[in-house]
Amino acid sequence: MHRLKPSLLDSLLDPLLAHGFHPPSLKKALSIVLDKLGKPSYDSPSSFRVIVLLRTLSKILERVVTSRLSAQATTCSLIHPLQGGSLPGRSTADAALVLQHNVESFHRLRYKVSTLFLNVKGGFDNVEACSLLSLLRRKGVSPYLVQWVGPFLRDRTCHLTFQGSPCTFAPVSFGVPQGSPISPLLFVIYVSSLHLGSPRSLTISYVDDFAVTVASPSYRMNVRLLPKSFSALKRKASPINISFSVPKAELIHWRTARSNEAPCPLPVQLEDQLFYPQSHLKWLGFIFTPSFDPRPYFSRRYTLANTALATIRRLSPLGIGLPPHLCLSLGRSHLALILLYGSVVWSATPAILNPMSVFW
């Protein structure tokens, strides 16, 4: 459309942003309801996944607003320094490196370090438009952007699509739309206040994933400090309608690679539930161990590469399928990405690299 008539999209979208108006026709979403695999029962809504389809024309304008709002995120202090996601230089790798750097900094001071990993319950669905708009105004965001965000969030409708569903649109009174280019940025701004700060405690987040880290002379003290930090986080989250999914919480007691001590088994109690420390866990796509051992992570990458290689081989059986030289080119480009993903965070040792050399 833009190639055929370059002025058409500008003439349609410029007035919407200039006058702070988002038409109702662009606020209708189709939500495809899919079963989550492996669930023992499908009697509750949590057993299903909803994929939201939005208007393409609206996404173009949302991308423009995202770019402009991102430019003001730093100048207006919309984002906490320890927040990640939706901004350049705030990737998952950056968040993982910040966590590792701070843990190792505490270790150099001879402290015992523990981290509680939390996930926001509902995430995008709990954003209140009035509270978000009030925050944007207080931070000094350009009035025309604030004026557009309001109509964008209000009076949205959604149609749940599944077998036998009625073809009617229902109003959506809360949250930012899933799948929108601007939704992650708006959510990150909305929860920017949920970051505890103290000399021996910090909160790192990437969109709706939070990591609360404490440091003290002993792990026993850490398991007493973490519930207090969690309670403080809940108190700050409650006024903005944000809560955390406690059953999904995970705990890890960090240790140095040269430590000879036995792993600490002390659990943390949150809302009458005990969470025992993990020997390894997955956060933001990276596998962490108490000593930041890269071997489990690269072992996982090696397994994924083997699976991908088997799939590529099936594309070129003898006499049919893709020519071998195309499969070779596909394998080299695809397998390198799988094997080296995360290498900016973890340094692969020779013992790790040797098995990977079979792919080259």
N, C-alpha and C positions, 0 to 999 in steps of 0.2 A: 504494500500500500504506500509506504514511504517512497519507494523508488518511482512509482507511477506518478505520485503527486506529493512532493516533499512538504508543501505548505498545509496539507490537510490535517495531519495530526497536531501540528502547532496551533492551527486555528480552533481545533476542538478542545485541546487540553489547556492552553494558556489561560483562557477566561476562567476555567474551574479553579486554577491555583490563584489567580489574581483576586478573585472574589470569594475565595474560601468556600466553595460549593462542591459537593460530590453528589452527583445525581443518583436517585434510588435505583435506576436501571443498572448501575455499576456496582451496587451493593448486594446483589443477589448471588448466593453461592449454592452450588450443587455439592452435597456431601455424600460420598460413596461409602457405604457401610460394608466393611470386610471382616470376616472371621479371623481371629488370632489363632494361629495353628497351635495344636497341642494342649488346648484348654480342656480340662475334664468335664466342664459343663458350660453351656451357652445360655444360662438362665439370667445372667446379669450383664449390664452394659459394659463392664470392664473386660468382657470376653471378646469385644469387637474393637476394630480400629476404623477410624473415620478419616478418609482422604477428602480434603476440601478442594474443589475446583472453582477458581475465581475468573472473572472476566479479564481477558488478555489486555484490552484497552485500558482498563483500570490499573493493571500491573505496570504499564509504561509510566503512568503518572506517579504511581507509588515509588517506582525506582528513582524518578527524578527527585521526589521529596526526600527519599532516603539519603541520596547523595548530598543534598543541601543540609539536611539535619545532621548528618555525620560530620560535616565541616564545622558545625557549631558545637559538637559534642565536647570538644576539648576546651574551646574558648569560653563556653558557658558552664563548664564543670558539670555536664550532664552525666558523665560516667565516672565511677570510682576508679582510681589507678589499678586496682586489683580485679577489675572486671574484664571479661573477655567476650568476644563474639560480636559480629555485626559491624566491626570497625577495622580498618587496615591496621596491621600489626597487633591484632588481638585474636589470633587463631588458637586452635586447640593446642598446638605445639608451644605457643607462647605461654599459655596457662600452665601446661605441664612443666615447662622450664622454670617458671616463677615458683611453683610449688617445690620443685627439687632444690632450687637455689636457696629458698628460705629454710627448708629443713636442714640442709647441709650447713647453713650459717649458724643455726641453733646448735648443731652438733659440734661445731668448732668452739662454741662457748661452753661445752661440756654439759649440755642440757639433754634430757630425755624428751623426745618429740613424739606426739601422737596426732593423728588427723581423723576427723569424722566426716565422711562423705554423705551429703544429703541431696535430695532431689525435691524441687518445688512441686507440690501436688496440684495438678490441673494446669499449671503454667500459664499459657496465654489466655486461658478461659477466665481467669480471675482478675484481669485488669479492669479497673473502674475508670471510665472515660473522664469523669469530673476530677478525680484525684490526679490523673495523668496530666490533664490540661492545666490544672492549678500548679503542678510542679514545673511544667514548661514555662508558664508565665513568670513564676518566681525566679527561675534561672535566667531569664532575659532572652529567651528564644525569639526570633523574628516574629512579629505579630501575624504576618500573613501565613506562616507555617502553622502557628497555633490555631489560627482561624480555619485552616483547611483540615487539620487533624480532628477537630470536633465533629463536623459533619461526616467525615470518613468513618468514625467509630459508631456514630449513633444511627438508629433506625435501620440496622442491617437485618437481612432475612436469609433464611437457609432452608433448603429442601433436602431432607434425608432420603437417599435413594437406595432402596433394597427391594427384594422380591415382594410384591404386594403392597408397596408403600403408596400412600395417596399423593397425587401430584399437586401438593399445596406447599406454600412457603410459610414458615413460622418465624416470628420475630426473634432476634438475638439481642438481648439487652446488656450482656456483659462480654468482656474480653476483646482481644484483637484477633482478626481472622487468620486462621492457619493457612500457610502457603503464600501469604502476602510478603513481598520484598521488604516492607517497612515494619512488619510485626516483630521480628527479633530485636530490632533497634529500639522500638517503643517499649518492649518488655524489659530490656536491659536498663533503659532509663528509669522505668517504673520501679525497679527493685534496687536502684543504685544506693539507697540508704541502708540496705541490709548488709552492711560490712562493719564488723566489730573491729575495733582498733585498740590495742594495748601493747606494752613493750614486749610481751612474750606470748602474744596471740594474734592471729590474723585470719581473715576470711577471704578466700579466693573463689571466684565464680566464673562460669562460662555459660551465659544465658540462664538456664534454670538448674544447672548443676553447681552445687556449693561444696567447698572443702574448708572446714573449720579446723585450724591447726593451733595446738597449744604446746608450750615448752615449759618444763619445770625440772627440778633436780631428780624427780623420780616418776616412773610410770604410774605408781599408786596415786600420786597427786594429780597426774593428768586425767585419770578416769574420774576424779572428782571435779576437775575443772571443766571438762567437756560438757557434762549435763548442764552446768551453770551457763556456759556459752550458748548452748542450744536453747535454754530458757530465755536468755537475753535476746537471741535471734527471733524467737517466736513472739516476744513482746513487741519488737520493732516491726514484725511482719503483720501482726494482727490488725492494726489500723488501716492497712492498705489491702486487706482481704486476701493475704497470701498465707499459705500454710505449707508444711513439709510432709512428705510421705514417709512417716517414721518406719514402717516395715521394710522400706528399701534402703535404710541407712546401713553404712558399712564403716568398719573401724580398722585402722592399721597403726601399729606401734613401730615407728621407724628405728633403725639401728644402722650403725656404720658397717662397712664391708669387712672391717678388721675386728669387729666385736666378737669376743669369745663367750659372751653371756648367752644363756638359754633364752629363746624367744619368750617375751612376756605374754602370759595367758589371761591377764586381767581384762574383764569385759566392761563395757559402758552400759549403764541402765538409762533408757529413755522411755518415759511413759509406761513403766512397768514391764518393759521388754529389755532383755539382755542381748547385747551385740558383742560377740567375741571377735578378737582381732583376726584378720585374714592373713594367710600366707602369701596370697597374691590376689589382686583385684583389678578390674578394668574400669578406667575413668577416662572419658573423652577419647576413647578408642585406643588408649595406651594401657599396657599391662604393667602394674606397679608391684614390686616386692618390697619388703621392709628395708632391704639394703640397696635398692635401686639396681638390682641385678638385671642386665638386659637380655639374658639368655631366654627366659620364658617368652618375652615379647618377640624376639626374632625366631624362636621355634614356631610360634604361631604364624609368623609371616612365611616361613619355609613351608609349612603345611598348606597354607593358602596358595602359594605358588605352585606346589605339586598338583593341587586340585585343578588350578587354571591350566597347567600344562597338559593334563589328561584331557581336558575339554578341547584345547586347541588341536591336539593330535587327532581327535575324532572328526575334526573338520576336513581332514585330508586323508581318507583311506586310500589304499592302493587303486590307482586307475580312475578315481572319481574325486569330487570335492575340490577344495582349493588347491592350487599348485603349491608344491613344497616351499618354494622361495617366498611366497606370500605368507605361509604359515610361520616360516622362520622369522620374517620381519615382524609379524604380529606378536610372536612369542617374545622376541627381544624387547620390543617396546612395552608390552603389557606386563611381562614378568619383572622387568626392572622396577616398574612403579610399585608392584606388590611387595617386592623384597626390600626396597629402600624406603618405603613409607615409614616415617617416624625416625629416620636416621638423624634428623636434626636434633632429636631429644636424646636418643640412645647412641652410644658409640659401640659399634660391633667389634669384638675382639677377633684375633686370628682364628680361634677355635670356632667362632660363629661363622666367619666368612668362608672357611674351607668347605663346609657342606654346600654353601650357596654357589660355589664355583662350578658345580656341575651344570648349572643353567647356562653358562657361557661357553 
